[in-house]
Structure formats: C-alpha cells, structure tokens
C-alpha cells in the first residue's frame, strides 16, 4: 500500500488531464546528464561562413581532400603573385636594356669624340698667306730696318738656319717624287715660296731697350708634300737650334689650323730666344722673340692666334 503522500503519475485528478505535480517529481543527477546529452544531440550544427572559411562547406581546420581545387580567393592571390613576378621580370629586362643602350650611346659618343679629335689633328690648313699680312693675331707688322741693339744679330742667324731646313725639305720632296712610280708633281716643278715679317707687340716693352717687344716670323710654302708634319716640324726646330744645342724641342698645341707644332729655346746672336714653329703637309712656319720680351709659353699661345691670319683655311 502506497504511502499517504505518494501520488501516482497516472492518477487522474480531474477529467482535464494528469496531475500537474508529476512535472516536479524528483530527478537524479544522471537524469539531468541524459537530458543534456539528448538536447545536444538534437542541436543543429552551424555551417561555416563562406566569407571566413578558406574552404566553403567545410569547418575551419579540416584539411581539403586530395584533388580539391583551391577556392577563388586563393586563386586570385596566386594569380596576383604571378602577375607581380612577371611585371618584376619585365621591369628588370627593361632596365637592363636601358642600361645597355646608355652604355652603347656613351661608347658611341666617346668614339665620335676621339675620331673628331684625331680628324682635327690630321686636318691641315691651306698655304701661308703671301706676302705676310699687315696684321696677325692682333699684332701690327713693322716695316723698315730693325734698330734695336742685338736684333740684327738674331735675324742674321735665324734666316739662314730656317732657309737651310727649307731647302733640305724641298730637295727631299724632289727625290721622293723622282723615285715614286706615280708622279703627282714632276720633280722639276716642286718649288718653294718664302715669306717673312716683323710684328710688334703693343703694350709690351723690351726691358733692355724700353721699346715695343717684337716677334719675327718666317714661312715657306711648297708645291709638294714635305712629309709627316710631326717629323717636319721637329727637323725645323733642330735646324734652328744648331748642332751644339743642348735643349731639344717639345710638342705644343698646334691650334685649329692643324698640323704639328714644337717650341724650344735657342741662342741666337748671344741672346736667349724663344722659338715656336709648326708644319703642315706643304708649309712650315716659325716665330721667334727674345725670352726677355716673350716667354716660350706666351709665344706658343701667340702662335695659335697669329696662324689665323698667317695661314689660310
């Protein structure tokens, strides 16, 4: 017989249904755990978000099966990497090509400059002006006898030495023409024309005479080639120096008239004289002035200026 306080779950309290106290019947710990497990088993699993999951339709952390294609986002990133790599390669190739072109341009410019310089060196001007012009390089020509002390002795020695070199060059040109198989000019027609002039230097006084300094000019035109200009001018300067000279000539700038030029210091008429000379294919010229009036460096610069008027283009 049941206890007075026990109520059966199936007992009907009224016609409306079962006893409501049945819902509050004591339940053990195990019953709660069983109920929680049943609820958890029936809870729906949320599908992974396609925006946050690398592989849509599969929970994060689960590896993709073999042969599964990569998602669109990964393919886009891979495509961008490939494009970036290709752009980098293209830029590198373009930079390399530009560097090669710049290097080629620099080499071409340098070669043209060297070729132009060599052509300028080989280029020679025309014959000397006959007779000597009234002005050369801004210096006026002086006429009449030279009255300064010691000047006559310088000219007396300078003229014969210059003449000896000139006659020797013409004789060698005739021999070369006679020995050659093709005679552009017959040996008998190879001649020389001589010129000279004395030019003053306004504003420059001779310290010994207190008179304007001067520059003596001697020149020769030939109707045939005299030889290589460098060899010809060296021969000219050695002839002016004389056999007992101890100071040899040295090369100087010949200027825009071309050819070759040398300068030296010679003793003429017991006076130390600076001498600068030049040679082209068919002409030679020389300038002389006492060292006390004009330094050798100044005479070399003056020679370039005077050649604009002493020699044709």
C-alpha positions, 0 to 999 in steps of 0.5 A: 500500500502506497504511502499517504503522500505518494501520488501516482503519475497516472492518477487522474485528478480531474477529467482535464488531464494528469496531475500537474505535480508529476512535472516536479517529481524528483530527478537524479543527477544522471537524469539531468546528464541524459537530458543534456546529452539528448538536447545536444544531440538534437542541436543543429550544427552551424555551417561555416561562413563562406566569407571566413572559411578558406574552404566553403562547406567545410569547418575551419581546420579540416584539411581539403581532400586530395584533388580539391581545387583551391577556392577563388580567393586563393586563386586570385592571390596566386594569380596576383603573385604571378602577375607581380613576378612577371611585371618584376621580370619585365621591369628588370629586362627593361632596365637592363636594356636601358642600361645597355643602350646608355652604355652603347650611346656613351661608347658611341659618343666617346668614339665620335669624340676621339675620331673628331679629335684625331680628324682635327689633328690630321686636318691641315690648313691651306698655304701661308698667306703671301706676302705676310699680312699687315696684321696677325693675331692682333699684332701690327707688322713693322716695316723698315730696318730693325734698330734695336741693339742685338736684333740684327744679330738674331735675324742674321742667324735665324734666316739662314738656319730656317732657309737651310731646313727649307731647302733640305725639305724641298730637295727631299720632296724632289727625290721622293717624287723622282723615285715614286712610280706615280708622279703627282708633281714632276720633280722639276716643278716642286718649288718653294715660296718664302715669306717673312715679317716683323710684328710688334707687340703693343703694350709690351716693352723690351726691358733692355731697350724700353721699346715695343717687344717684337716677334719675327716670323718666317714661312715657306710654302711648297708645291709638294708634300714635305712629309709627316708634319710631326717629323717636319716640324721637329727637323725645323726646330733642330735646324734652328737650334744648331748642332751644339744645342743642348735643349731639344724641342717639345710638342705644343698645341698646334691650334685649329689650323692643324698640323704639328707644332714644337717650341724650344729655346735657342741662342741666337746672336748671344741672346736667349730666344724663344722659338715656336714653329709648326708644319703642315703637309706643304708649309712650315712656319716659325716665330721667334722673340727674345725670352726677355720680351716673350716667354716660350709659353706666351709665344706658343699661345701667340702662335695659335692666334697669329696662324689665323691670319698667317695661314689660310683655311 
